């Protein structure tokens, strides 16, 4: 650690004054020249434009005009055809490849402009591409898009410029080269107001040598920047609530919401700062540039997705709370599920957009996911079946959270309805988890949605009961039930239905006005007590299951009656 500090401290002290150095004004280039476009009407015009604009760039470098240099480089990267180049890498790889191209041309033999096709030759010979003699540096005519018909450095050439540069980097430059110094090395070592090249060139040579593809001085500065960002994130991390996940009903306050959003917002801010420092000031190049850009975009996506998740969850819980306060009919689980689906849909679109931005072929990726998804679907058929069944339950809504129901012989209160399973809390307070596929297949009885409760019982009176007593009991029961406030008249009946094995059976069939089990039991108790009173008033009694045995002596057969019966049959 101490050697790192000894290496890092001088670099930081050396570069610190540059943070407050004034920025030179661009007074050299006239306004008309700044707006003058690069001439791309023919290969010769393109080469002439490159030479002219590069000479102007060297003048700006001598004047140490950093903003003007940056603007000029952005003009010059328009010589490239960026077809199939990820948009996220154009602003970073464009300048890097331009400076490499300047050094490559400075090492090639000088070429007369007369040897390069001009407008007349292009029109006369129908030239569509031209290559620098004995190289693969190709200028081609763009066939489509907003720059159709222009002559630009081909996409293949743009992608292979680092390869070409590596092949000629050890060769000396021509004496009359437009940029006699090592332009690419100059670009790698500075061209930023924080890390100007003039300061970097005065560093010890040991810090200017390449360490793993970057100048050595960049690694301690990079480590310092990353450590500083991480250390500054610690206070924001401490502010976060201890609860992890979607906001609960008691976490809808602005203070808690702010605390949950502070860390991802800080990450977004720090990513913007890192993007500026690493790519515009520190100027990572090569593989470090590509990896850094992809990492920055990935972290930005994660931070935005987390913020989006918090906001959507907060909105869903707020809607649930508002509807609950208004006693509106709704399904809180459905609202939460919709919020999750919305979050994942938006996140997938964001992933696709950023993947396209950094150069990941979304179409090929989607095709691969489709083939892999088919294999995954076959391997997880039961899971997908539960998922589809869960969506069916949400759409059909046979039960809701809080309903008491019976599913496949299991009775309980619905605790939750997820994408995979439904959970019931039984009367024994146990939790039963039923896969949604089974819920969809089983007979489901929703007891909570009934509008009344049934009382159906049979009263057994003793066989000693007289018909008049029976008529009295029937009449009094009908009168009592008709006058009872909790009994519904519709469908009520009290009937003498038959002779039982040991009783005269009276059927009582009626509905009571309640859907709550405790209230129902209370009403049944009242009805039963009044039935006992009415039976007692009639002087009757309830039959008790019993057997009656009769004892008698067998009488002798009457012979005369036997003969009479036989004669009657014969005749």
C-alpha positions as CSV (number, residue, x, y, z in Angstrom):
1,X,0.0,0.0,0.0
2,X,2.8,2.4,0.9
3,X,4.5,2.1,-2.6
4,X,1.1,2.8,-4.2
5,X,0.7,5.9,-2.1
6,X,4.3,7.1,-2.9
7,X,3.5,6.6,-6.6
8,X,0.0,8.2,-6.4
9,X,0.7,11.2,-4.3
10,X,3.2,13.0,-6.6
11,X,0.9,12.4,-9.6
12,X,-2.1,13.9,-7.7
13,X,-0.1,16.9,-6.4
14,X,1.3,17.5,-9.9
15,X,-2.1,17.4,-11.5
16,X,-4.1,19.3,-8.8
17,X,-3.4,22.8,-10.1
18,X,-4.7,21.9,-13.5
19,X,-8.2,21.5,-12.0
20,X,-8.3,25.3,-11.6
21,X,-6.4,26.3,-14.7
22,X,-8.1,28.8,-17.0
23,X,-9.5,27.6,-20.3
24,X,-8.1,29.3,-23.4
25,X,-10.6,31.0,-25.8
26,X,-10.8,29.8,-29.3
27,X,-9.7,32.9,-31.2
28,X,-7.6,31.3,-34.0
29,X,-10.2,29.7,-36.2
30,X,-12.7,32.0,-37.9
31,X,-16.4,31.3,-37.5
32,X,-16.8,30.5,-41.2
33,X,-14.0,27.9,-41.0
34,X,-15.6,26.2,-37.9
35,X,-18.8,25.7,-39.8
36,X,-17.1,24.5,-43.0
37,X,-18.1,20.9,-43.6
38,X,-15.6,18.1,-44.4
39,X,-15.6,17.7,-48.2
40,X,-16.5,14.0,-48.9
41,X,-17.5,14.3,-52.6
42,X,-14.5,12.1,-53.7
43,X,-11.5,10.3,-52.3
44,X,-9.2,13.2,-53.2
45,X,-11.4,15.8,-51.5
46,X,-11.6,13.6,-48.4
47,X,-7.8,13.3,-48.2
48,X,-7.4,17.0,-48.8
49,X,-9.9,17.7,-46.0
50,X,-8.1,15.4,-43.6
51,X,-4.7,17.1,-44.3
52,X,-6.2,20.6,-44.0
53,X,-8.2,20.0,-40.8
54,X,-5.3,18.0,-39.2
55,X,-2.9,21.0,-39.8
56,X,-5.4,23.3,-38.2
57,X,-5.6,20.8,-35.3
58,X,-1.9,21.0,-34.8
59,X,-2.1,24.8,-34.6
60,X,-4.7,24.5,-31.9
61,X,-2.5,22.0,-30.1
62,X,0.5,24.5,-30.1
63,X,-1.9,27.1,-28.6
64,X,-3.0,24.6,-26.0
65,X,-6.6,25.4,-26.8
66,X,-8.3,22.3,-25.2
67,X,-12.0,23.2,-26.1
68,X,-11.1,24.0,-29.7
69,X,-9.1,20.8,-30.0
70,X,-12.1,18.8,-28.8
71,X,-14.4,20.5,-31.2
72,X,-12.0,20.0,-34.1
73,X,-11.6,16.3,-33.4
74,X,-15.4,15.9,-33.3
75,X,-15.5,17.4,-36.8
76,X,-12.7,15.2,-38.0
77,X,-14.3,11.9,-36.9
78,X,-17.0,12.5,-39.5
79,X,-14.5,11.1,-42.0
80,X,-15.5,7.6,-40.8
81,X,-18.5,5.5,-41.8
82,X,-19.9,4.4,-38.4
83,X,-22.2,1.7,-39.8
84,X,-22.5,-1.2,-37.4
85,X,-20.5,0.7,-34.7
86,X,-22.3,0.8,-31.3
87,X,-23.4,4.4,-30.7
88,X,-22.0,4.3,-27.2
89,X,-18.5,3.8,-28.6
90,X,-18.6,6.4,-31.4
91,X,-17.8,9.4,-29.2
92,X,-14.9,7.5,-27.5
93,X,-13.4,5.3,-30.3
94,X,-13.9,7.9,-33.0
95,X,-11.2,10.3,-31.6
96,X,-8.9,7.4,-30.7
97,X,-9.0,5.9,-34.1
98,X,-8.6,9.3,-35.8
99,X,-5.3,9.9,-33.9
100,X,-4.1,6.4,-34.8
101,X,-5.0,7.1,-38.5
102,X,-3.0,10.3,-38.4
103,X,0.1,8.3,-37.2
104,X,-0.5,5.6,-39.7
105,X,-0.7,8.0,-42.7
106,X,2.4,9.8,-41.3
107,X,4.4,6.5,-41.6
108,X,3.2,5.7,-45.1
109,X,5.0,6.9,-48.3
110,X,3.9,10.3,-49.4
111,X,1.2,10.1,-52.0
112,X,0.5,12.7,-54.7
113,X,-3.0,14.1,-54.8
114,X,-3.0,13.4,-58.6
115,X,-2.9,9.7,-57.8
116,X,-6.2,9.9,-55.9
117,X,-9.5,10.0,-57.8
118,X,-11.3,13.3,-57.9
119,X,-14.9,14.2,-58.8
120,X,-14.4,13.9,-62.5
121,X,-12.8,10.5,-62.3
122,X,-15.5,9.2,-59.9
123,X,-18.2,10.4,-62.3
124,X,-16.5,9.1,-65.4
125,X,-15.2,5.7,-64.1
126,X,-18.1,5.1,-61.7
127,X,-15.6,4.6,-58.8
128,X,-17.2,3.4,-55.6
129,X,-14.1,2.7,-53.5
130,X,-10.4,3.5,-53.4
131,X,-7.6,2.1,-51.2
132,X,-4.4,3.6,-50.2
133,X,-1.7,1.9,-52.3
134,X,-0.4,-1.3,-50.8
135,X,-2.7,-1.1,-47.8
136,X,-6.2,-2.0,-46.7
137,X,-7.1,1.6,-45.8
138,X,-10.2,1.9,-47.9
139,X,-12.4,4.9,-48.8
140,X,-15.8,3.8,-50.1
141,X,-19.0,5.5,-51.2
142,X,-21.9,5.2,-48.7
143,X,-24.8,3.4,-50.3
144,X,-27.6,4.2,-47.9
145,X,-28.6,6.3,-44.9
146,X,-28.4,10.0,-44.3
147,X,-24.8,10.2,-45.7
148,X,-25.6,8.3,-48.9
149,X,-23.2,9.2,-51.8
150,X,-20.4,10.5,-49.6
151,X,-16.9,9.0,-49.6
152,X,-15.8,8.0,-46.1
153,X,-13.4,5.6,-44.5
154,X,-15.1,2.2,-44.7
155,X,-16.6,0.5,-41.5
156,X,-14.1,-2.4,-42.0
157,X,-11.2,0.1,-42.0
158,X,-12.5,1.9,-38.9
159,X,-12.7,-1.3,-37.0
160,X,-9.2,-2.4,-38.0
161,X,-7.4,0.9,-37.5
162,X,-6.0,-0.3,-34.1
163,X,-4.6,-3.4,-35.8
164,X,-3.0,-1.4,-38.5
165,X,-1.5,1.0,-36.0
166,X,0.0,-1.8,-34.0
167,X,1.7,-3.1,-37.2
168,X,3.4,0.3,-38.0
169,X,3.8,1.8,-34.5
170,X,7.5,0.9,-34.3
171,X,8.3,2.5,-37.7
172,X,9.6,6.1,-37.9
173,X,7.4,8.9,-39.3
174,X,8.1,10.8,-42.5
175,X,10.0,14.1,-42.1
176,X,7.2,16.0,-43.8
177,X,4.3,14.3,-42.0
178,X,1.4,16.6,-41.0
179,X,1.8,15.6,-37.4
180,X,5.5,15.0,-36.8
181,X,5.0,14.1,-33.1
182,X,3.4,10.8,-32.0
183,X,-0.2,12.1,-32.2
184,X,-1.8,9.0,-30.7
185,X,0.6,9.0,-27.7
186,X,-0.2,12.7,-27.3
187,X,-3.9,11.9,-27.2
188,X,-3.5,9.1,-24.7
189,X,-1.5,11.3,-22.4
190,X,-3.9,14.2,-22.2
191,X,-6.0,16.6,-24.2
192,X,-8.1,17.3,-21.1
193,X,-8.4,20.4,-18.9
194,X,-7.9,18.2,-15.8
195,X,-5.0,16.1,-17.3
196,X,-3.4,18.4,-20.0
197,X,-0.7,16.9,-22.2
198,X,1.8,19.6,-21.3
199,X,1.7,18.5,-17.6
200,X,1.7,14.8,-18.4
201,X,4.8,15.0,-20.7
202,X,6.8,16.3,-17.7
203,X,6.1,13.2,-15.6
204,X,8.9,10.6,-15.2
205,X,9.2,8.2,-18.1
206,X,8.5,5.3,-15.8
207,X,4.9,6.7,-15.4
208,X,4.5,7.3,-19.1
209,X,5.3,3.7,-20.1
210,X,2.5,1.3,-20.9
211,X,1.1,-0.8,-18.1
212,X,-1.5,-3.3,-19.4
213,X,-2.4,-1.2,-22.4
214,X,-2.6,2.2,-20.6
215,X,0.1,4.8,-19.7
216,X,1.4,3.9,-16.2
217,X,0.3,7.2,-14.6
218,X,-3.4,6.5,-15.4
219,X,-3.6,3.4,-13.1
220,X,-3.0,5.2,-9.8
221,X,-5.2,8.1,-10.8
222,X,-7.9,5.6,-11.9
223,X,-7.7,3.8,-8.6
224,X,-7.9,7.1,-6.7
225,X,-11.0,8.1,-8.6
226,X,-12.8,4.8,-8.0
227,X,-11.8,4.7,-4.3
228,X,-13.0,8.3,-3.8
229,X,-16.4,7.5,-5.5
230,X,-16.8,4.4,-3.3
231,X,-15.9,6.2,-0.1
232,X,-18.3,9.0,-0.9
233,X,-21.1,6.4,-1.3
234,X,-20.7,5.1,2.2
235,X,-22.8,7.9,3.9
236,X,-25.6,7.4,1.4
237,X,-25.5,3.7,1.9
238,X,-25.9,4.2,5.7
239,X,-29.0,6.3,5.0
240,X,-30.9,3.5,3.4
241,X,-33.8,1.8,5.4
242,X,-33.1,-1.5,6.9
243,X,-36.1,-3.1,5.2
244,X,-35.2,-4.5,1.8
245,X,-37.9,-4.9,-0.9
246,X,-41.0,-3.1,-2.0
247,X,-42.2,-0.3,0.3
248,X,-44.7,-1.5,2.9
249,X,-47.9,0.3,3.9
250,X,-46.0,2.0,6.7
251,X,-43.2,3.1,4.4
252,X,-45.1,5.4,2.2
253,X,-43.7,8.6,3.8
254,X,-41.6,11.0,1.8
255,X,-38.7,10.7,4.3
256,X,-38.4,6.9,3.9
257,X,-38.9,7.1,0.1
258,X,-36.1,9.7,-0.1
259,X,-33.8,7.5,2.0
260,X,-34.4,4.6,-0.3
261,X,-33.7,6.7,-3.4
262,X,-30.6,8.5,-2.2
263,X,-28.1,5.7,-2.9
264,X,-29.2,4.9,-6.5
265,X,-29.5,8.7,-7.3
266,X,-25.9,9.1,-6.0
267,X,-24.8,6.2,-8.1
268,X,-26.3,7.8,-11.2
269,X,-24.6,11.1,-10.4
270,X,-21.2,9.4,-9.8
271,X,-21.6,7.5,-13.0
272,X,-21.9,10.8,-14.9
273,X,-18.8,12.1,-13.1
274,X,-16.9,8.9,-13.9
275,X,-18.0,9.1,-17.5
276,X,-16.6,12.6,-17.7
277,X,-13.3,11.9,-15.9
278,X,-12.5,8.5,-17.3
279,X,-13.4,9.1,-21.0
280,X,-13.1,12.8,-21.5
281,X,-10.2,13.7,-19.1
282,X,-8.3,10.5,-18.2
283,X,-9.0,9.2,-21.7
284,X,-8.9,5.4,-21.3
285,X,-8.0,3.8,-24.6
286,X,-8.1,0.4,-26.2
287,X,-9.7,-2.5,-24.3
288,X,-9.9,-0.3,-21.2
289,X,-12.2,2.1,-23.1
290,X,-14.5,-0.7,-24.3
291,X,-14.7,-2.4,-21.0
292,X,-15.1,0.9,-19.1
293,X,-17.9,2.1,-21.4
294,X,-19.8,-1.2,-21.1
295,X,-19.4,-1.2,-17.3
296,X,-20.6,2.4,-17.0
297,X,-23.7,1.6,-19.1
298,X,-24.4,-1.5,-17.1
299,X,-24.2,0.3,-13.7
300,X,-26.3,3.1,-15.1
301,X,-28.9,0.5,-16.1
302,X,-28.9,-1.1,-12.7
303,X,-29.3,2.2,-10.9
304,X,-32.1,3.3,-13.2
305,X,-33.9,-0.1,-12.9
306,X,-33.7,0.1,-9.1
307,X,-35.1,3.6,-9.0
308,X,-37.8,2.6,-11.4
309,X,-38.6,-0.5,-9.2
310,X,-38.9,1.8,-6.1
311,X,-41.1,4.3,-7.8
312,X,-43.5,1.7,-9.4
313,X,-43.7,-0.2,-6.1
314,X,-44.4,3.1,-4.2
315,X,-47.1,4.0,-6.7
316,X,-48.7,0.6,-6.4
317,X,-48.8,0.7,-2.6
318,X,-50.2,4.3,-2.7
319,X,-53.0,3.2,-5.1
320,X,-53.8,0.3,-2.8
321,X,-53.9,2.6,0.2
322,X,-56.1,5.1,-1.5
323,X,-58.6,2.4,-2.7
324,X,-58.6,0.9,0.7
325,X,-59.5,4.2,2.3
326,X,-62.3,4.6,-0.1
327,X,-63.5,1.1,0.5
328,X,-63.4,0.4,-3.3
329,X,-63.5,-3.1,-4.5
330,X,-60.1,-4.1,-5.8
331,X,-57.5,-6.8,-5.6
332,X,-54.3,-5.6,-4.0
333,X,-52.4,-8.7,-5.2
334,X,-53.4,-7.9,-8.8
335,X,-52.2,-4.3,-8.5
336,X,-48.8,-5.5,-7.1
337,X,-48.5,-8.1,-9.8
338,X,-49.3,-5.5,-12.5
339,X,-46.6,-3.2,-11.0
340,X,-44.1,-6.1,-11.2
341,X,-45.0,-6.9,-14.8
342,X,-44.8,-3.2,-15.7
343,X,-41.3,-3.0,-14.1
344,X,-40.0,-6.0,-15.9
345,X,-41.4,-4.9,-19.3
346,X,-39.8,-1.5,-19.0
347,X,-36.5,-3.0,-17.7
348,X,-36.4,-5.4,-20.7
349,X,-36.9,-2.6,-23.1
350,X,-34.2,-0.6,-21.3
351,X,-31.8,-3.6,-21.5
352,X,-32.5,-4.0,-25.2
353,X,-31.9,-0.3,-25.8
354,X,-28.7,-0.2,-23.9
355,X,-27.5,-3.5,-25.4
356,X,-28.0,-2.0,-28.9
357,X,-26.3,1.1,-27.7
358,X,-23.1,-0.8,-26.6
359,X,-23.1,-3.0,-29.7
360,X,-24.8,-6.2,-28.5
361,X,-26.9,-7.5,-31.4
362,X,-30.4,-7.6,-29.9
363,X,-31.9,-9.5,-32.8
364,X,-29.4,-12.3,-32.6
365,X,-29.7,-12.3,-28.8
366,X,-33.5,-12.5,-29.1
367,X,-33.1,-15.4,-31.5
368,X,-30.8,-17.2,-29.1
369,X,-33.1,-16.5,-26.2
370,X,-36.0,-17.9,-28.2
371,X,-34.2,-21.2,-28.9
372,X,-32.9,-21.4,-25.4
373,X,-36.4,-20.4,-24.1
374,X,-37.9,-23.4,-26.0
375,X,-35.5,-25.8,-24.2
376,X,-36.1,-24.1,-20.9
377,X,-39.9,-24.3,-21.4
378,X,-39.7,-28.0,-22.0
379,X,-37.5,-28.5,-19.0
380,X,-39.7,-26.3,-16.7
381,X,-43.1,-27.3,-18.0
382,X,-44.7,-27.5,-14.6
383,X,-43.4,-24.1,-13.6
384,X,-44.8,-22.5,-16.8
385,X,-48.1,-24.4,-16.2
386,X,-48.3,-22.9,-12.7
387,X,-47.5,-19.4,-14.2
388,X,-50.2,-19.7,-16.8
389,X,-52.7,-21.0,-14.2
390,X,-51.8,-18.1,-11.9
391,X,-52.5,-15.6,-14.7
392,X,-55.8,-17.4,-15.3
393,X,-56.7,-17.1,-11.6
394,X,-56.0,-13.4,-11.6
395,X,-58.1,-12.8,-14.7
396,X,-61.0,-15.1,-13.7
397,X,-60.8,-14.2,-10.0
398,X,-62.7,-17.1,-8.5
399,X,-61.1,-16.1,-5.1
400,X,-59.4,-13.1,-3.6
401,X,-57.0,-12.6,-0.8
402,X,-59.0,-12.8,2.5
403,X,-61.7,-15.2,1.1
404,X,-62.5,-18.4,2.9
405,X,-62.7,-21.3,0.5
406,X,-62.3,-25.0,-0.1
407,X,-59.8,-26.2,-2.7
408,X,-59.5,-29.9,-3.3
409,X,-60.7,-30.8,0.2
410,X,-58.6,-28.2,1.9
411,X,-60.4,-25.3,3.6
412,X,-58.9,-22.0,4.7
413,X,-58.5,-18.3,4.2
414,X,-56.6,-17.2,1.1
415,X,-53.4,-15.5,2.3
416,X,-51.8,-14.8,-1.0
417,X,-52.1,-15.6,-4.7
418,X,-48.7,-15.7,-6.4
419,X,-47.5,-16.5,-9.9
420,X,-46.6,-20.0,-8.9
421,X,-48.9,-21.0,-6.0
422,X,-51.8,-20.0,-3.8
423,X,-51.5,-20.1,0.0
424,X,-54.4,-21.0,2.5
425,X,-54.4,-20.4,6.2
426,X,-56.4,-23.3,7.7
427,X,-58.5,-23.2,10.9
428,X,-55.6,-25.0,12.7
429,X,-53.5,-21.9,11.7
430,X,-51.3,-23.9,9.4
431,X,-50.3,-22.7,6.0
432,X,-51.1,-24.8,3.0
433,X,-49.4,-24.0,-0.3
434,X,-51.2,-25.3,-3.4
435,X,-49.7,-25.0,-6.9
436,X,-51.8,-22.8,-9.2
437,X,-52.0,-25.6,-11.8
438,X,-53.8,-27.8,-9.1
439,X,-56.0,-24.9,-8.1
440,X,-57.1,-24.5,-11.7
441,X,-57.9,-28.3,-12.0
442,X,-59.7,-28.7,-8.6
443,X,-63.3,-27.8,-7.7
444,X,-63.0,-24.5,-5.9
445,X,-65.7,-23.5,-3.4
446,X,-65.6,-19.9,-2.4
447,X,-67.6,-19.8,0.9
448,X,-67.0,-16.0,1.4
449,X,-69.1,-15.0,-1.6
450,X,-72.4,-16.5,-0.4
451,X,-75.1,-14.0,0.3
452,X,-77.0,-16.2,2.9
453,X,-76.6,-19.3,4.9
454,X,-78.7,-22.5,4.8
455,X,-80.4,-24.2,7.8
456,X,-81.6,-27.6,6.8
457,X,-82.5,-30.1,9.6
458,X,-85.0,-32.8,10.5
459,X,-87.0,-32.9,13.7
460,X,-88.1,-36.3,14.9
461,X,-91.2,-36.6,17.1
462,X,-92.3,-39.7,19.0
463,X,-94.9,-42.0,17.4
464,X,-97.2,-41.3,20.4
465,X,-97.7,-37.8,18.9
466,X,-101.3,-37.4,17.7
467,X,-102.2,-35.8,14.4
468,X,-103.6,-32.7,16.1
469,X,-100.4,-32.3,18.1
470,X,-98.4,-32.6,14.8
471,X,-100.6,-30.0,13.1
472,X,-100.0,-27.6,16.1
473,X,-96.3,-28.0,15.9
474,X,-96.2,-27.4,12.1
475,X,-98.3,-24.3,12.4
476,X,-96.4,-22.8,15.3
477,X,-93.1,-23.4,13.6
478,X,-94.2,-21.7,10.4
479,X,-95.6,-18.8,12.3
480,X,-92.3,-18.5,14.3
481,X,-90.1,-18.6,11.3
482,X,-92.2,-16.1,9.3
483,X,-91.9,-13.6,12.2
484,X,-88.1,-14.1,12.8
485,X,-86.1,-11.1,11.6
486,X,-83.1,-13.2,10.5
487,X,-85.1,-15.8,8.5
488,X,-85.6,-15.1,4.8
489,X,-89.1,-15.9,3.7
490,X,-88.1,-16.8,0.2
491,X,-87.8,-20.7,0.0
492,X,-88.7,-21.3,3.6
493,X,-90.6,-24.6,4.3
494,X,-91.6,-26.7,7.2
495,X,-93.2,-30.1,6.2
496,X,-94.1,-33.4,7.7
497,X,-92.1,-35.5,5.3
498,X,-92.6,-39.1,6.5
499,X,-92.4,-41.9,9.0
500,X,-89.0,-42.8,10.2
501,X,-87.7,-45.9,11.8
502,X,-88.5,-44.5,15.2
503,X,-89.9,-41.0,14.6
504,X,-92.4,-38.8,12.8
505,X,-90.0,-36.6,10.7
506,X,-90.5,-32.9,10.1
507,X,-88.1,-31.1,7.7
508,X,-87.1,-27.5,8.3
509,X,-85.5,-25.8,5.3
510,X,-84.7,-22.0,5.4
511,X,-82.0,-19.4,4.8
512,X,-80.8,-16.8,7.4
513,X,-79.6,-13.3,6.7
514,X,-75.8,-13.6,7.5
515,X,-72.6,-14.7,5.9
516,X,-70.5,-14.9,9.1
517,X,-70.1,-18.3,10.7
518,X,-70.3,-17.0,14.4
519,X,-73.5,-15.1,13.6
520,X,-74.9,-18.1,11.9
521,X,-74.3,-20.3,14.9
522,X,-75.9,-17.7,17.2
523,X,-79.0,-17.7,15.0
524,X,-79.1,-21.5,14.9
525,X,-79.0,-21.6,18.6
526,X,-82.0,-19.3,18.9
527,X,-84.0,-21.3,16.4
528,X,-83.3,-24.6,18.1
529,X,-84.3,-23.3,21.5
530,X,-87.6,-22.0,20.1
531,X,-88.3,-25.3,18.4
532,X,-87.9,-27.1,21.7
533,X,-90.3,-24.6,23.3
534,X,-92.9,-25.2,20.6
535,X,-92.7,-29.0,20.9
536,X,-93.0,-28.8,24.6
537,X,-96.1,-26.5,24.2
538,X,-97.8,-29.1,22.1
539,X,-97.2,-31.8,24.7
540,X,-95.2,-33.8,22.3
541,X,-91.7,-35.1,22.7
542,X,-88.6,-35.8,20.6
543,X,-88.1,-39.3,19.4
544,X,-85.1,-41.2,20.7
545,X,-83.7,-44.0,18.5
546,X,-84.9,-47.2,20.2
547,X,-86.4,-50.7,19.6
548,X,-89.8,-52.0,20.9
549,X,-90.2,-55.8,21.6
550,X,-93.7,-57.4,21.7
551,X,-94.1,-60.8,23.5
552,X,-97.2,-63.0,22.5
553,X,-98.2,-66.7,22.5
554,X,-98.6,-68.3,19.0
555,X,-102.3,-69.2,18.4
556,X,-103.4,-72.6,16.8
557,X,-104.3,-72.7,13.1
558,X,-108.0,-72.6,12.3
559,X,-108.6,-75.7,10.1
560,X,-112.0,-74.6,8.8
561,X,-110.6,-71.3,7.4
562,X,-107.7,-73.2,5.8
563,X,-110.1,-75.5,3.9
564,X,-112.3,-72.6,2.9
565,X,-109.3,-70.7,1.4
566,X,-108.1,-73.8,-0.5
567,X,-111.6,-74.4,-1.9
568,X,-111.8,-70.8,-3.0
569,X,-108.5,-71.0,-4.9
570,X,-109.4,-74.2,-6.6
571,X,-112.7,-72.9,-7.9
